[in-house]
Every structure is written in C-alpha cells, then in structure tokens.
Amino acid sequence: MTAATATKPDSPAPHAPHPALLALTIGAIGVVFGDIGTSPLYAFREALSQTAGDGIDASEILGVLSLAIWSLILVVTVKYVIFLMRADNQGEGGVLALTALARRALGRRSLIALVLGAAGASLFYGDAIITPALSVLSAVEGLKTIPALATIFDDSAILGVTIVILVALFFIQSRGTASVSALFGPVCIVWFLAIGGLGLWHITDEPTILRVLSPHYGAMLLATHGVTGLFVLGAVFLTVTGAEALTADMGHFGIKPIRIGWFFLAFPCLVLNYLGQGAYALNALEAAAASGKPFVNQDWFFVMAPESVRPWLIVLAMLATVIASQAVITGAYSLTQQAIQLGLLPRLRIRQTSATQAGQIYLPSINWLLLTGVLVLVIQFRTSSAMAAAYGIAVTGTMVVTTLLAYIVVRHRWNWGRPLALAVILPFLTLDLIFFGANILRVVEGGWVPLVVAGVIGLIIYTWNRGRGIVRAFEARQSVPLADLAAALAKRPPERVEGTAVFLTANPDSAPGALLHNLKHNKVLHEKNLIVSVRTADRPSVEASERSEIRPVDDNFTIIVLTYGFMESPDVPRDLGLEAVSHKKVLNPAKTSYFIGRNTIKPAANQGMPLWQDRIFMFLQRNASDPTDFLKIPPGKVLELGEQVTV
C-alpha cells in the first residue's frame, strides 16, 4: 500500500440508509452551514469597502468577487470538505478531536499537540463571542434599507433590537433547543434557496459577471493594490468564516450528509449570491457614472432585493443568524465539555437538556460569559462594519492550528512520508498564513478582541494545568504503593466495618490520600475497598465492553479503572454497579461510601507558580464543579479528606 492510500483507521461507520441520510443532511444544513451561510450579509460589502479610499472601479468589484469565490473553493471545498473531513477521530471532528488524534499519534511527544489544541480552543471562544454579535447585528441593520423604516430604525434602535434578540437567545439556552432544532434545517434550506435565487436573478442582468470565476481578476487586484490588497484579502476571508463547523459537527451528522449539503446546496447558493451582489454593484457603478454621481458602497445583500420582498428577506435573515448563533453557542458548550474531559479546563457544571439526545447540553457559566462578551462587543462597536475587523483573526488562527495538527496526523498516524505530507499540507498552511497575516493588519481596527479573549483562555488553561501538575507532584511525594499498603494491612489488620468504600484517585497504583487519612484518623477499613480511577480516552466514546478494567489486589482491595470518551459524561455509581454485579460483587448503594481527596490550596510567593498565578489557580479550583456532581455521585454518600498543599 502506498503512502497516498494509507489506511485511515478512524473512519466513521458505514453510510446510513437513504431516509436517515436525508434527515441527517437536512439537520446538517441547519447546524453546520449557519455561520458560513450568513456571511453574504456583510462579506462582500466589507471587502469592497477596503478599496474605497480612492474610489471603487469595476476591476476592484471583479477582483473582490474572484477572491471570494476562490476562497470558498480552496479553503472550504478543497481543504475542509475534501481533505480534512478524512482526519476524523471515530467520526468526531473539530480542533480538540484532531488534537486527541495527534496526541495518540505522537505518544510521549504529545506536548506540542496539546499546546496547539489549547491554542485552537482558545481562539474558538473568540469566534464564539463575535459570531452572534456580528451576524445578528448585520441582519437587523437590514431594516435601515427599507425607506419607510429608515427614519425609525436609526443606529440606536438597531442596537436595541439586536440586544433584545441576543439576550433572548442566551436566556432560552437553559431550556434546551431540542423542541425547535427540527426547524433549523428547513429554515436554512429556505434561506439558501432565497439567497441563491436572488443572486441568479441579478446574474441574468449582467451575465459577464461569470468571468470572475477566473482567478486572474483576484490575482490582478492583489498585484496592483499593494498593502490595500492585503486589507482586501483580510476582509474577503469573511466569506469562509464558519468553515471549522464543517469538521466540528461531523460526529453529529457524519461526513456524507455534510458533503451533500455543501456541494448540492450551500456552495452553489453562496456562489450565486456573491455573483449576484457583484452584478448589482457593477450595474450601480455604471448608473452612477452615467448620472455623474459618486459610486457609494452599500449594503448590497439587502438593496439588491426588491423593496416589496425586502422585509421578508430581513425576517428570514434574522432567523438564519439566530440559527447560526445557536450553532456556535452549542459548539462552545461541546468544546468546553471536551476540554474538561481532556484536562485542559476545570470541571464546570454541565446539564443535559434532552432525555434522548446526549449532545444537548447546557453550561451555565459558559452561557453567561458568552452573553457578557457578546453584549460588550455590540455596545462597543455598534455597527457590523466596525465589528467585522475583529472576526478574521480568531478564525484564521484556528485554521492555522488545524492545519498543523493535520500534518501531525497524516505524518505520524496515517504514516505518510515526509515529502508527501509536506506536499499536501504546505499549500494549505501557506494559504492559512497569508490569510492570517492579512487579518493581523486589522488588529488596531478591532482584531485585538479575539486575541485578548484567546489570551485569557490560554492563560486559564496554562495556569490550571501547571497548578494541577504541582498538586500531582505533591501527592506523588506523599504516596505509598498500594501493593505495599495492602501487604502491611494483611499482616496487621485494622478494625473492620461492614459495607463498601470507593476511593477515587488519579493513580490507582498508589494508595489514595483519602484512604491513608481514613486509616490514620479513623483507624478502620471497610469490608470491601474499591480503588477507582476515572480516565479520559483520546477518542469521543468508549464501548461498554471497554468501559472498565478490574484488577484484584488482594481480599481487601480491588482496582477499577473506568474509561470514558472525551464526548461522554462520567457516571461512576452506574458503571461501578454494573461491573460489581457482573463480577458477583453486589454493590449495595445503601452500604457504599465514596471517599474523595480534597486538598486545601495555599499560595506561596517563593515556590511553585508566581503569587498572582497561585490566586488564579485557587479561584479556578474553588469555582470548579464539585467532583461528586461531575461523576454523578450521590452527595450524601461522600466523605472528603485531604491536607494543605502549597502551590
């Protein structure tokens, strides 16, 4: 087998039957393409505005269109839909799923994969704040294009309507979206057909616009506009924001439904709409030249719609942008759950909002932090044009990280040779870096926002992991091998009490601190003692048959290692009960106690982390979800024992 056809063991299950495939495709259209599907609201307008310094001419309209269409072809279609969708982790995609895959491929050298994954996750949160703010605001701004409403909906009114919609969107998250998510697909299908039909209508007025399908026009714009061309390229990137969702949601819908939705609906409708906007702009340019009036850059998406249907288009745009925002919000929940399971973030309270769909979760802390960030952005920037500059850096940064992780996967997991891996990945990385560099130029205009958000999240991830490392090192110094303790207790048995004690620990081969404290202070040992360790696999889910590993130590102690995928929520009592019964050790809930080590953290200025970082770590640990809640352990059955640890 050649390197080009190397086996890829992480492929998803066989294709679904046709009715299921249709349902999954409709669902994917409603979730996966919401973000990229609403880009026509502002992308062409913002890219064209970068050339407006000395007036806009026809070559600039054609150049911007050519760059936009070829960005959709190269970045979304070739890189994501055709290539990166092959790099799935048992059907799951996204930057953290790719991180887990890369870590598995590198083994002990996985620190670089972990750092890249943390960077990608940090940048995603910047995207998750900007997307709802920009997309909803740009849709509401369409009200200004209706002459009868122009005097009513000034900037302040537009801002007020946007804030009301966004606050309502975040407030309904706790109720779950299962009841309305069935409408997402049909609404987005109507949206794509509407924008595609609108674009096709104007293409027939100016068929010569089809010449921009040649990359020559885009190349000429970049070659003749110097630094301005880079600013144009940074704004053109707005056409492909949302491409990451194509891989991030693979686990929910599968590869084939997403590809069908892209090739047969989303991609052609987006191209038609951009061509239609360009055709309308060319006609407007000709009309302005004929009348001797200056050509003004406008809200092309809305103004090219007839005034009689424009209100309905605005309503449809609002619905589409709310759906796009919902997809990003739930994506932030899923990413956070993965980050917690992978140990990148402290435990947070996770609530299931659906009894039948495991992916329907709600994280209150993430929800309110996102809402706060979104409102700050809307109030600070006030218009979608001002906010657009903040968008590209988060997305391009994530794309660079994704491409680097993809190189690790194809090189070390798919076992491609270095020349082939570089030949495939280097063009994608070059394209990503060009877009990233173009967007970096817009830092002062607002691009600093996602960088600040990513920096804060990155600091939290770094501090949490470093603090946990110090605590683990302390616990390792205090530890006693479980086999040695078991042998000592067999020779000099302590007082025994009936029932079962479950000791939670990260290292099952060492005696848990809670066990040592129990023996030291209470001087008793339960009739049965289970040393339980909960681990996270580098794959999204774990088969029930692989859930537990049971290792008897002696008559007093049994080690049980429970393994969960990074998309699963642990349930220790349930899984211990199942395993105990299957091994003829009936776990009686009424006579079972859970012991958890809970150390008290004390800051120290002269050791460990800097004092300011100590305080961040202490804050994170204090506000982390209780392990009993995270592991589904009944609170009334838990005893916490520990000591002071200096960080």
N, C-alpha and C positions, 0 to 999 in steps of 0.2 A: 504493500500500500504506500503510495507516495505521500509526501507531506501535505500536499494540497487536498488530499482526500482522507486525511487522518480521521480516525474515529472520534466522534464527539459524544462522550457518554452521558451528557447532561440533557439530552433532547427530551422534549415532553412526550406524553403518551400519544398513541395513535389518534388520528383525526376523529372528531366527533361526527355522528350521523348528520344528515342534511338538515333536519328540523332544528337540532341542537346547534348546528353551525350557524344557521340563520339567526337564531335567538342570540347567540354569542356575538355575532357580527353587529347586530343592532345595538346590543349592550355596549360593545366596544366603541361604536360611533358616538354614543352618548357620554362616554367617560374619557376615552383615550384622546379623542381629537378635539375636545372642547377648547383647550388653550390655543393650539395652533389654528383651529378653525375660526377663532375670533380675531386673529392677527390682522386680517384685511381692514378692520375698523380703523387702524392707525398706522400700519407699517408703511404703506406706500406714501401716505401724506408726510410722515416724519422723514423718510429717506429723501423725498423730493425737497423738503424744506432745507436740507443741508446744502443744496446747490443754489439757494435763492439769494445768496449775498449779492451777486451782480446780475440778477435776473435769471429766469428759467427759460431754456430754449428746448427745442424738440429733441436734440441729441441727448440732453440730460434726462428727459422723460423716458426715452427709449433705453438709455443706459441703466437707469434705476430699475426699470421693468426686467431687463435682461438679467441683471444681478439677482433680483428677487426670485425669478423663475429657476435660474441655475442653482441658487442656494437650496431651493426646495428639492431639486433633482439630486445634487451632490450630497448635501448634508442629511436630509431626511430620507430620501428614497434609497440612495446607494449605501450610505454609512449605517443608518439605523435599521430601515426596513429590510434591506437585503443582507447586510453583513452582521451587525451587532445583535440582531434577533437570534442568531445562531449561538451566541455566547450566553446561554441561559443556565441557571442553576436549578435543575429539575423543574423547568418550566417557569421559574421566577426570574425576573429581570430587575433592572434598576442598579444604581451605583453600589448599594450595600450588598446586594446579591452577587454582583460582579466582584466585589471586594472579598466576599466569602470564598468565591471560586478561585480567586487569585491567591488567597492565603493558603488554601488547600494545595494549590499547585507549588507554592514556594516552600511550604513546610516551615522550618525554623527561620527562614529568611523572610518571614511574612510581615516584618515591621513596616517595610515600605508600602505593602498593600494596605496595611491598617492605616497608615498616615494618609495615603491617597483617599481611602474610603471616608475617613474623618473629614478631610478637606471637601470632598464631594457632598457629603451630608450637610456640612456647614453652609456651603453655597446654596444648597437646595432650600434651606429655610429663608434665605434672602429672596429667592424666587417665589416661595410660598406667600410671602408678605406682599410682594409687588404685584403678582398676577391678579388677585381680586381687586386691588385698588385701581390698577390701570385699566383692566378690561371693563369693569362696571362703569367707571367714570367715563371711558370713551363711548360706551353705549348711551349713557344718559346725555352726554354732550350732543347727541344727535337731535335732541329736542330743539336746539338752537337753529337747526337748519329748516325748521318749519316756520314760514313767515308769520303766521298767525300767533305763534307761541314765542317768537324771538324776544319780544319785549317783556314777557312774563318770566321766562327762564333765563335770567342773567347768570353770571358766574356763581353768585351766592346761592341762588335757587338750585342750580345744577349740583353744587356741592352738598346742599341739604338733602336732596333726593338720593344722591349717591350714598351718603352716610346712613340714611334710613334703611336702604336696601342692604347695605353691608352689615349693619348691626342686626337686622332681622335674620340674615343668613347665618351669622355666627350663633345667634340665640337659639335657633332651631336645631343646632347640631346635637344637643343632648338628647333630643327625641329620636335621633336616627333618621336616615334618609331612605330606608327600605320601602316605605309606602309610596314615595314619589319617584324613586330612581327608575321605575319602569317607564316613566315619561321622558327620561333623559334621551334615550335613543331616538324615539320618534321626533322629538323637538329638534334634535341636532340634524336628523335627516332632512326635515323641512328647511332648516337653516342652510345647509349645504346646497340643497336644490335651489333655494331662493337666491343665494349669492352667485351660484353658477349661472342660473338663468339670467340674472341681472347683468352679469358680465358678458354673456353671449349676445344679449340684445345690443349692447354697445359695440361689440366687435363687428357686428354686421354693418354698423355705421362707418367703421374705419378698419376694413379688413387688412390694410397694410400693417396694422399693429402686430400681426403674426410674425413679422421679420425679427422681432426681439427674441424669438426662440433661438436665434444665432447668438452664441456667447460673444461675438465680435463687438456688439454695442456696449456690453458691460466692460469688456477689456479696454475699449477706447475711452470710456468715461474715467476709469481708474488711471489710465496712462496720461490723460490730458489735464487732470484736476489736482494732481499733487496731494497735499495734505487733506484738502477738501474731499478728495476721493476716498480717503480712509474714514473720514467722518460719515460719508455716504454709506460705506460698507458697514460701519458700525450700526447705522440705522436700518440698513437692509436686513441685518440679522434678526430684526423683529419678526420677519416673515417665518422664521423657523423656531421661534420660542414655543416650547411645548413638545419638541421632538423627543425629549427624555421620557415623556409619558408613554411613548410607544413601547419602550422596553420595560419601564417600571410596572406597567399593568399587564404584562404577559401572563403572570400567574393567575390573574382573574379570568382572562378570556382566551388565552392561547395564541400561538403565533399566526395560524391561518386566518382566524377572524379579523385580526388587526391588519394583516396584509390585504385581505379582501376589501375591508373598509377603506384602506388608504388608496389602493390602486383603482377601485371602481367608483369611489365617491369623493373622498376628501381631496385627494391630489388633483383630479381634473377640475373640480369645482373651485378650488383655490386658484389654480392657474387661470381659469376662465374669468374669475372675478378680478384678479390683478390686471389681466389683459383689458378687461372692460374699463377699469379705472384709468388705465393708461390711454385707451382710445378716447374716453370722455375728456381727459386732460388735454390731449392733442387737439380735439375739436374746440375746447375752450381757449387754447392758445391761439388757434387760427382766428377765432371770433374776436379775441382781444386785439390781435394785430390788425384785423380788418377795420375795427372801430377806432383804432388809435388809443385804446385804453391799456393800462398796465395789466399784465397777467398776474393774478394772485393765487397762491397756493391755497387750496380749500380742503374741506372735509369730504374728499372725493367719494368715499364709500356711500355716504348718505345723499349728497347732492346729485349723484347720477341716477337716483331713484326718482320717479315721477312724484310730484307733491301729493297726489291722491293716495299713493300707496306708502309714502314715507312714514306716516305714523305707525302703520302695521309693521314696517321693517324695523322701526325703533323698538317696538314692543318685543319683536322676535329677537332682536339683538340683546335686549336686556335679559331675556330668558336664557339665551345662549351663553352670555357672560356669567350669569349666576351659576349655570351648569359647569362652565369652565372653572369658576372659583371653587365650586363644591369639589370638583375632581382634585384640585390642588390641595385643598384643606384635608380631605381624606387621605391624600398621598402623604401629607405631613404626619398624620396620625400613624400610618403604616410604617413610614420611615423611622419614626420615633420608637415604635414597638420593636423594629429590627435592631435599632441602635442599643436599646435597653438589653435585649437578649444577647447581643454581641459584646456587651460590657462597656460600650462607649459612653453611655449616659446612666445616671442613677435611675432607680426604679421610680416610675410615675404611676399614678392611679389610672388604670385602664378599665373602661366599662364597655361591655358588649351591649349594643343597641338592637340586636336582632337575635332571636332564638334559633334561627335557621341558617344565617349567613355569618360564618366565622370572621369574615373580613370587615363586618360592620362594627367598628369600634369608635369610642369617643374618649379623648384625653382632655379633661377639663383644663389643666394647666396650659397645655399647648394651645387649646382653643382660645383662651383669653389673652395669651401672649400674642398670638397671631392677630387677633382683633385689635389689640392695642397698637401693634406695629402698623397695621393697615390704616387705622384712623389717623395715626401720626403722619403717615405718608400723604394721605388725601388732603389733610388740613395744611400740611407744609407746602406741597407742590401745587395744589388747587386745580391744575389742568392736566389732561393726559399728555400733552406735548411736553410739559415740564418734567413729567414723571418718566417719559419714555427713555430718557438718557440713563436712568437708573436700572433699566431692565437687563440690558445685554450682558453685563459683566458677570452676573450670577450664573446665567445660562451658559455662556461661553466657557467660564471657569469649570463648571460641571462637565461640559463636553470634553475639555482637555483631560480632566481626571478620568473620565470614562474611557477615552482612547488609550491612555497609559495603562489602565487596568486591562483593557482588551489585549494589549501587547503581551502582558504577563500571561494571560490565559492562553493565547494562541501559541506563544513560545514555549511555555512550561507545562501547560495542561494538554493542549492538542498536539504538542511535540512537533510543531513546525520548525524547520530550520531557520536560523537567524536571517539569512538572505530573503527567504520567502516572507517571514514575519515582518521584516522591515519594508519590503516592497509593498505589502498590503497596508500596513499601519501608518507608515511615514506620510503618504499623501493625505490621509485623514488628519493626522496630527498637524501637518503643515497648514491645512485649511483651518483647523480649530485655532491654531496660534495666530494666524492672520486675523481672524475674526476677533479673537481675544485682544490682540494689540490694537485693533481699530476701536474696540469698545473702551479700552483703557484711556484713550484720548478724551473720553467723555466723563472722566472721574469728577472733575470740578462741577460739571453740569448736574450731577446727581448720581453718578456711578459709585460714589463713595458709600451710598446707603447699603447695598448688598455686601460690600466689603466689610463695613462695620459690623453688620449682622453676622456674617461668616466669621469674623474675627472673634466676636463674643462667644459664639457657639464653639469655635475651635478652642478658645481658652477654657471653656467649661469642660470640654471633652478631655483636654490635656490635664487639667487640674484633677478631674475625677479619677483618671487612670493613674496618674502619679501618686495621688493620695492613697488609692486602693493598693498600689504596689508597696507603699511604705507600711500600711497596715498588714498586708500579707507577709511582708518580711518580718515584722514584729511577731506575728502569730507563728511563723516558721521557727523563730528562735525559741519560742516558748513551748513548741510542740514536743510530743512524745510519740514514738511509733506505736500504732495501735496494737501490733503484734506483741510488743514488749509489755504494754499495759495489760493486755489480755493474759499473758503468761504470769505476770505478777499477781493479778487478781485471782487466778486459778490456784495459786499457792496460798494466798491469804485472802479468802473471800470476805467481802464486807457484808453488812446487813442487807438482806434481800427483801424487796417489796414486790407485790403482785402487779401485773399489768405490763404494758409495753412502753418503752421510751424511744422516741425517734429523735436522734441528734442530727441537725442539719449542719453540714460542713462543706467547705470548698475542696478540701483534701481528705478523701476518705481513708488514706493510708496512715494518717496521723490521728491521734486521739483528739476529738473536738474539744475546744476550750470549755464549752458548756459542760461536757462530761467530766473533765478534770475538776471544774469548780463544784459540780454536784457531789463528786466523791470527797472533795476537800472539805466542803462546808456541811453537806447533809449526811455524808458518810453512809450512803445507801446505793444499791444497784438494783435496777428493775429486773424482773424475771426474764424479759426479752429486751434486747437493745439493738435497734437498727441504726446503723451509721449511714445516713442518706446524703448523697451529693447530687445536686441538680446541675446538669451541664447543657450547653447550647451547641448543637452541631452546626457545621458550616453549610447547611442545606435548609431549605424552607420548612420541611416537615420530616418527621421520622415515623416509620411504620410501627404499628402497635407491637409487632413481634420483636422490634429492636429497641423498644422503649426503655427496658431495664436490664441491668447486668447485676446478678446476685452472686456475692462471694462470701460464703460462710467463713468466719474466722475461728470460732470455737463454739461451745454450747451457749456462751453468753452474748456473743456479738455476731452480727451479720451486716456486711457492707452491701448497700444497694445504690447503684448509680442510675439515676433517671436522666435520659437524654431527650431533649426537645429540639425541634427545628426553630430557626430564628423567626418564623412567622407564627409560631404556636404559643399559647398561653399555658404555663405550667399548672398542673393540678395534682399536688403531691398526695393528699389523702385518697383521692380516687385511684391513682395509679399504684400507690402502696397497697391499697385494699385489694385491687385486682391481683397483684403479684403475690401478696401474702396468701390469698385463697388458693391460687394455682399451685403454691408450694406447700400446701397443707399447714400453713401457719396462719390461722384465722386471726385477722387484725380486728380486735373488738374496739370500736370507736369510743365506747364508754370508759374503757380502761387503757386508753392510749394518751400519752402526754408528749408534747413536742418541745424540745429544748433548742433554743437558738442563741448563739453567741452574739452579744451586743456590747461592743467596746465603746467606752466614752473617749471622744477625741479631745485632746488638749493641744493648743498651739504652742510652738516654741520658736523663738526668733533665731536661735543659734544652731539649729539642726533641722534636717529634713527640708521642707519647702520654705520659701520666704513667708514671713508672717502674713502678708496680705493674701497669699495663696492658701495658707492654712485656713484663713477665715472663709474663703470661698468654698473650700472643701467641706468645712464644718457646716456651712449653710446648706450645701447640696445634700449632705448626709441627713441633716435634721429634717429637710423637706422631702426627702425621698419617701416613696410609698412604703408602708410597713411591709416587711417581708412576709408576714402572715397573710396579708391581703394579696400580695403578688403571687404567692404559692398556694392560695386558696385554703389556708389552714384555719380551722375554727379558732377565733381569738381566745375563747375561754379555755382552750387546751394548751396554751403556750406559756412556757417559762423562759425568761430571758436572763442570761448570766454572762458576765464579762468583767473587764477591768479597764483602766485608763491606758490610752495609747497616745504618745506624743508624736505629732507629725511636723 
